Amino acid sequence: MAAMAASLPGGGPGTVNWADLLPPTWERIVDAYLADDTPSFDVGGFVVGSEEDEAWLLGKSAGVLAGVPFFDCVFRKLGCTVEWLAPEGETISPVAHVATVRGPRRMLLLGERTALNILTRASGIATEAAKAAAIKASSGWAGEVAGTRKLTPGFRLVEKYALLVGGCGTHRMDLSQMTMIKDNHVWAAGSIPKAVAKARSACGFSSKIEVEARTLEEAKEAAAAGADVVMLDNFEPDALEAAAAAFKAAFPHVLVEASGGIRLDTLGSYMRPGVDVLSMGSLTQGYPCLDFSLKLRKGITSGEANHAAEVAGAKA
């Protein structure tokens, strides 16, 4: 696997192997992806046979490479090997020869679409996250930009992983990592204090509780009830700064998150004093995927090979 070069969310740049975060059971999701795409006969594989061959992974659009361990896993399970020519976290320029995959021809083609689907999406998220991280770095703001739980079912681990590669925070991984009390919870429980008290009775001291607040008064009520984090939802930037300042004056140790309609083109305007976290659903929803293709070596045109060599030479 290629070395992982990335920026640490909330910190400086450094070399970090994000794959070390993956649990021992993570490869089961790749098994499920492969089973979903090939539940019975693979007639296309029958056509090409099992002769050993190699294919080039070509990066055809600019962006941050992410999803390397998942791509590797697809082909490893099919008896293939992957040699990476670019490290995860690197910004690639088209047309780049990113990796070479070797193995039985039918297995190269069987894994092609599944592996590319993972890589294009993970790299698209990492690219958006890297843009957000760059905006943060240039602003001097000390908080964290994070994703949300607006994810693709079955693709959670890949998407959260890609956020980290791009330099943003994951926010909570799932419902069990942090309790978030939103408007529906409050309405069902009867009040913010009742919702917080019931949540605390179950999660104890080891889990944080966050409460969504539509007003400064709701935020203060949540903090007084014992919330660790308050989310100021759908505040305009100037109103957000005023509310955060008033809230921190009363509850300096409670974290303030802002969310709701924040986009890359408006992100900088939300980076205000008193705001600790900015969460963006757009990092994992509606993002542009990066364009990759996997071509058998025989199918690589001289133009593609020459351009890839030029890109590699310029990088060197």
Secondary structure, DSSP 8 states (H G I E B T S, - for coil): ---BEEE-TTS-EEE--GGGGS-TTTHHHHHHHHHHH-SS--HHHHHH-S-EEEEEEEE-S-EE---HHHHHHHHHHTT-EEEESS-BT-EE-SSEEEEEEEEEHHHHHHHHHHHHHHHHHHHHHHHHHHHHHHHHHHHT--SEEE--S---TT-HHHHHHHHHHHT-B---SSTTTSEEE-HHHHHHHSSHHHHHHHHHHHHGGGS-EEEEESSHHHHHHHHHHT-SEEEEES--HHHHHHHHHHHHHH-TTSEEEEESS--TTTGGGG--TT--EEE-GGGTSS-----EEEEEGGG--HHHHHHHHHHHHHH-
